[in-house]
Amino acid sequence: MAMPELITEHPGVLRHKLEAAGAECGEEAEPRVLVDCPPERFCSLPEGEVCIYGIEEISDMAVTDIRLVRDAACPPGLLPWSGEPQGAAVWAFTLALALWLGSWSGRARARGEQGKT
């Protein structure tokens, strides 16, 4: 059974909800698997243990690979530096198209101004 690290915007609210559901949290709960979880983030339930992190504490996580968080927040191919070649190709094409449209628009505007004089 997996013993997860949880990421939430409101870690205090989640801990309160777990305690209300019967979880032992904090100093009185003894971790058996998540021994690196700080007491203020730790909760133990009959089904397993959890370590609760706020969004700003993601880099403190001990078990979860930060690359999993990165890939969930920014799927591969979305950014050119994500390691996916199709993402870089789409961004390059979009940039080239924008530059071409900008130069075409500027030339059309210049021609229109020449005709007015």
C-alpha atoms as an extended CHARMM CRD file, in Angstrom:
* protein
*
       117  EXT
         1         1  MET       CA              0.0000000000        0.0000000000        0.0000000000  PROA      1               0.0000000000
         2         2  ALA       CA              1.3730000000        3.4130000000       -0.9580000000  PROA      2               0.0000000000
         3         3  MET       CA              2.0050000000        5.9560000000        1.7580000000  PROA      3               0.0000000000
         4         4  PRO       CA              1.5360000000        9.2700000000        0.0010000000  PROA      4               0.0000000000
         5         5  GLU       CA              2.8220000000       12.7330000000        0.3710000000  PROA      5               0.0000000000
         6         6  LEU       CA             -0.1110000000       15.0660000000       -0.2460000000  PROA      6               0.0000000000
         7         7  ILE       CA              0.0820000000       18.5470000000       -1.7590000000  PROA      7               0.0000000000
         8         8  THR       CA             -2.6880000000       20.9930000000       -0.9430000000  PROA      8               0.0000000000
         9         9  GLU       CA             -3.2780000000       24.7110000000       -0.9420000000  PROA      9               0.0000000000
        10        10  HSD       CA             -4.5770000000       24.4590000000        2.6240000000  PROA      10              0.0000000000
        11        11  PRO       CA             -2.5250000000       21.9110000000        4.6250000000  PROA      11              0.0000000000
        12        12  GLY       CA             -3.9900000000       23.0190000000        7.9740000000  PROA      12              0.0000000000
        13        13  VAL       CA             -7.5480000000       22.4620000000        6.7650000000  PROA      13              0.0000000000
        14        14  LEU       CA             -6.6940000000       18.9980000000        5.4380000000  PROA      14              0.0000000000
        15        15  ARG       CA             -4.9800000000       18.0340000000        8.6980000000  PROA      15              0.0000000000
        16        16  HSD       CA             -8.0350000000       19.2380000000       10.6650000000  PROA      16              0.0000000000
        17        17  LYS       CA            -10.3460000000       17.1780000000        8.4300000000  PROA      17              0.0000000000
        18        18  LEU       CA             -8.1700000000       14.0690000000        8.8460000000  PROA      18              0.0000000000
        19        19  GLU       CA             -8.1340000000       14.4980000000       12.6350000000  PROA      19              0.0000000000
        20        20  ALA       CA            -11.9170000000       14.8850000000       12.6230000000  PROA      20              0.0000000000
        21        21  ALA       CA            -12.0970000000       11.5920000000       10.6990000000  PROA      21              0.0000000000
        22        22  GLY       CA            -10.0300000000        9.8090000000       13.3620000000  PROA      22              0.0000000000
        23        23  ALA       CA             -6.4470000000       10.2610000000       12.1600000000  PROA      23              0.0000000000
        24        24  GLU       CA             -3.6420000000       10.7330000000       14.6630000000  PROA      24              0.0000000000
        25        25  CYS       CA             -1.5570000000       13.7160000000       13.6210000000  PROA      25              0.0000000000
        26        26  GLY       CA              1.5150000000       15.5050000000       14.8840000000  PROA      26              0.0000000000
        27        27  GLU       CA              3.7500000000       14.5410000000       17.8180000000  PROA      27              0.0000000000
        28        28  GLU       CA              1.3920000000       11.8530000000       19.2010000000  PROA      28              0.0000000000
        29        29  ALA       CA              1.4520000000        9.8890000000       15.9350000000  PROA      29              0.0000000000
        30        30  GLU       CA              4.4610000000        7.6070000000       15.4200000000  PROA      30              0.0000000000
        31        31  PRO       CA              5.5200000000        7.2090000000       11.7640000000  PROA      31              0.0000000000
        32        32  ARG       CA              6.4530000000        3.7030000000       10.6670000000  PROA      32              0.0000000000
        33        33  VAL       CA              7.0070000000        4.3260000000        6.9550000000  PROA      33              0.0000000000
        34        34  LEU       CA              7.2030000000        8.0840000000        6.4440000000  PROA      34              0.0000000000
        35        35  VAL       CA              9.9010000000        8.5430000000        9.0730000000  PROA      35              0.0000000000
        36        36  ASP       CA             11.2790000000       11.6720000000        7.3570000000  PROA      36              0.0000000000
        37        37  CYS       CA              7.9270000000       13.4690000000        7.5300000000  PROA      37              0.0000000000
        38        38  PRO       CA              8.0340000000       16.4000000000        9.9820000000  PROA      38              0.0000000000
        39        39  PRO       CA              5.5720000000       15.9110000000       12.8830000000  PROA      39              0.0000000000
        40        40  GLU       CA              3.5660000000       19.0330000000       11.9690000000  PROA      40              0.0000000000
        41        41  ARG       CA              2.8490000000       17.4760000000        8.5370000000  PROA      41              0.0000000000
        42        42  PHE       CA              2.3300000000       13.8350000000        9.5740000000  PROA      42              0.0000000000
        43        43  CYS       CA             -0.9720000000       11.9870000000       10.0300000000  PROA      43              0.0000000000
        44        44  SER       CA             -1.5550000000        8.2790000000       10.6130000000  PROA      44              0.0000000000
        45        45  LEU       CA             -4.7520000000        6.4530000000        9.7280000000  PROA      45              0.0000000000
        46        46  PRO       CA             -5.5980000000        2.7510000000       10.0630000000  PROA      46              0.0000000000
        47        47  GLU       CA             -5.2100000000        2.5190000000        6.2580000000  PROA      47              0.0000000000
        48        48  GLY       CA             -1.7630000000        4.1330000000        6.2040000000  PROA      48              0.0000000000
        49        49  GLU       CA              0.2740000000        7.2580000000        6.7310000000  PROA      49              0.0000000000
        50        50  VAL       CA              0.2590000000       10.5980000000        4.9370000000  PROA      50              0.0000000000
        51        51  CYS       CA              2.5900000000       13.5560000000        4.9220000000  PROA      51              0.0000000000
        52        52  ILE       CA              0.8370000000       16.8370000000        4.0740000000  PROA      52              0.0000000000
        53        53  TYR       CA              2.6400000000       19.6360000000        2.2290000000  PROA      53              0.0000000000
        54        54  GLY       CA              1.5100000000       23.0820000000        1.1910000000  PROA      54              0.0000000000
        55        55  ILE       CA              2.1640000000       24.2190000000       -2.3580000000  PROA      55              0.0000000000
        56        56  GLU       CA              5.0990000000       26.3690000000       -1.2400000000  PROA      56              0.0000000000
        57        57  GLU       CA              6.6510000000       23.3280000000        0.4940000000  PROA      57              0.0000000000
        58        58  ILE       CA              6.8480000000       21.0500000000       -2.5670000000  PROA      58              0.0000000000
        59        59  SER       CA             10.6450000000       21.2460000000       -2.6150000000  PROA      59              0.0000000000
        60        60  ASP       CA             10.7130000000       19.8100000000        0.9440000000  PROA      60              0.0000000000
        61        61  MET       CA              9.0370000000       16.5580000000       -0.0890000000  PROA      61              0.0000000000
        62        62  ALA       CA             11.1710000000       13.4860000000        0.6130000000  PROA      62              0.0000000000
        63        63  VAL       CA              9.4220000000       10.6160000000       -1.1830000000  PROA      63              0.0000000000
        64        64  THR       CA              7.7640000000       12.1220000000       -4.2580000000  PROA      64              0.0000000000
        65        65  ASP       CA             10.0570000000       12.8430000000       -7.1910000000  PROA      65              0.0000000000
        66        66  ILE       CA              9.7700000000       16.5550000000       -7.9870000000  PROA      66              0.0000000000
        67        67  ARG       CA              9.7710000000       15.6720000000      -11.7170000000  PROA      67              0.0000000000
        68        68  LEU       CA              6.3560000000       14.0460000000      -11.2400000000  PROA      68              0.0000000000
        69        69  VAL       CA              5.0280000000       17.3180000000       -9.8370000000  PROA      69              0.0000000000
        70        70  ARG       CA              6.6060000000       19.2710000000      -12.7110000000  PROA      70              0.0000000000
        71        71  ASP       CA              5.1110000000       16.9550000000      -15.3360000000  PROA      71              0.0000000000
        72        72  ALA       CA              1.6650000000       17.1410000000      -13.7230000000  PROA      72              0.0000000000
        73        73  ALA       CA              1.7660000000       20.9450000000      -13.5650000000  PROA      73              0.0000000000
        74        74  CYS       CA              3.2790000000       21.3900000000      -17.0310000000  PROA      74              0.0000000000
        75        75  PRO       CA              2.7060000000       18.3920000000      -19.3270000000  PROA      75              0.0000000000
        76        76  PRO       CA              5.5300000000       17.4650000000      -21.7210000000  PROA      76              0.0000000000
        77        77  GLY       CA              5.3860000000       19.2540000000      -25.0580000000  PROA      77              0.0000000000
        78        78  LEU       CA              3.7200000000       22.3530000000      -23.6340000000  PROA      78              0.0000000000
        79        79  LEU       CA              6.9510000000       24.3320000000      -23.3970000000  PROA      79              0.0000000000
        80        80  PRO       CA              9.9230000000       24.2310000000      -25.7850000000  PROA      80              0.0000000000
        81        81  TRP       CA             12.3490000000       23.4870000000      -22.9490000000  PROA      81              0.0000000000
        82        82  SER       CA             10.2980000000       20.5250000000      -21.7010000000  PROA      82              0.0000000000
        83        83  GLY       CA             12.4220000000       18.0690000000      -23.6690000000  PROA      83              0.0000000000
        84        84  GLU       CA              9.7330000000       17.2710000000      -26.2200000000  PROA      84              0.0000000000
        85        85  PRO       CA             10.7460000000       18.1220000000      -29.8220000000  PROA      85              0.0000000000
        86        86  GLN       CA              7.1740000000       18.6990000000      -31.0150000000  PROA      86              0.0000000000
        87        87  GLY       CA              6.7450000000       21.4060000000      -28.3620000000  PROA      87              0.0000000000
        88        88  ALA       CA              9.8290000000       23.2460000000      -29.5960000000  PROA      88              0.0000000000
        89        89  ALA       CA              8.6950000000       22.9380000000      -33.2180000000  PROA      89              0.0000000000
        90        90  VAL       CA              5.2650000000       24.4040000000      -32.4500000000  PROA      90              0.0000000000
        91        91  TRP       CA              6.8120000000       27.3140000000      -30.5460000000  PROA      91              0.0000000000
        92        92  ALA       CA              9.3460000000       27.9720000000      -33.3330000000  PROA      92              0.0000000000
        93        93  PHE       CA              6.6120000000       27.9390000000      -36.0040000000  PROA      93              0.0000000000
        94        94  THR       CA              4.4250000000       30.2740000000      -33.9370000000  PROA      94              0.0000000000
        95        95  LEU       CA              7.3080000000       32.7010000000      -33.4180000000  PROA      95              0.0000000000
        96        96  ALA       CA              8.2200000000       32.6570000000      -37.1370000000  PROA      96              0.0000000000
        97        97  LEU       CA              4.5740000000       33.2490000000      -38.1020000000  PROA      97              0.0000000000
        98        98  ALA       CA              4.2760000000       36.1500000000      -35.6590000000  PROA      98              0.0000000000
        99        99  LEU       CA              7.4600000000       37.7510000000      -36.9910000000  PROA      99              0.0000000000
       100       100  TRP       CA              6.3140000000       37.3400000000      -40.6130000000  PROA      100             0.0000000000
       101       101  LEU       CA              2.8690000000       38.7960000000      -39.8650000000  PROA      101             0.0000000000
       102       102  GLY       CA              4.4720000000       41.7060000000      -38.0390000000  PROA      102             0.0000000000
       103       103  SER       CA              6.7870000000       42.5460000000      -40.9230000000  PROA      103             0.0000000000
       104       104  TRP       CA              3.9700000000       42.1440000000      -43.4800000000  PROA      104             0.0000000000
       105       105  SER       CA              1.7280000000       44.4440000000      -41.4380000000  PROA      105             0.0000000000
       106       106  GLY       CA              4.4920000000       47.0430000000      -41.1710000000  PROA      106             0.0000000000
       107       107  ARG       CA              5.1090000000       47.0060000000      -44.9430000000  PROA      107             0.0000000000
       108       108  ALA       CA              1.3760000000       47.3210000000      -45.6940000000  PROA      108             0.0000000000
       109       109  ARG       CA              1.0980000000       50.2550000000      -43.3330000000  PROA      109             0.0000000000
       110       110  ALA       CA              4.1400000000       51.9520000000      -44.9120000000  PROA      110             0.0000000000
       111       111  ARG       CA              2.6340000000       51.5350000000      -48.3940000000  PROA      111             0.0000000000
       112       112  GLY       CA             -0.6290000000       53.0580000000      -47.1700000000  PROA      112             0.0000000000
       113       113  GLU       CA              1.1690000000       56.0990000000      -45.7520000000  PROA      113             0.0000000000
       114       114  GLN       CA              3.1310000000       56.6240000000      -48.9980000000  PROA      114             0.0000000000
       115       115  GLY       CA             -0.1090000000       56.7800000000      -50.9560000000  PROA      115             0.0000000000
       116       116  LYS       CA             -1.4530000000       59.5790000000      -48.7410000000  PROA      116             0.0000000000
       117       117  THR       CA              1.3530000000       62.0180000000      -49.5710000000  PROA      117             0.0000000000
